[in-house]
Amino acid sequence: MKRAAAAPESYTPRVSELDEARKRFLEYEPRDLFYRVASELIELALTDKTSITVAEALAVLLQTWNAPYYQFCPFTVQHFAHIEALLQKHLDDALRFRSRGIESVSESDLPIVERLFNVFEQVLGPVGAAKSLHLLAL
């Protein structure tokens, strides 16, 4: 009988290593531009400094960072309407986590996060739900 491999020892990278990894990521991942634009658009939409809606800002990110999902679930007018309805119903709950550090999350937050992820996943798939909630919580 084969023995399971031992788990590798935990390693905490140094700041310089993280900086180098981010630099390499940006060299190989041009879609970071879309992430930054969508992040800024969401901030502008939330503060009424643009005519772009939060749903439209999310759509920018979803169609660029989650393109494989839309090969099987086309981004239609109806799909966009589902995103708008999702945000109309759940945006306030999602924004409760905006600008909070992960260290501030408590056990009492878990049911809210799970519920939000589940309803977003029904409309956007698991990757789209994670990316959307991340943008809303920035």
Buried (B, 14 or more C-beta within 10 A) or exposed (E): EEEEEEEEEEEEEEEEEEEEEEEEEEEEEEEEEBBEBBBEBBBBBBEEEBEBBBBBBBBBBBBBBBEEBBEEEEBEEEBBEBBBEBBEEBBEBBEBBEEEEEEEEEEEEEEBBEEBBEBBBEBBBEBBBBBBBEBBBE
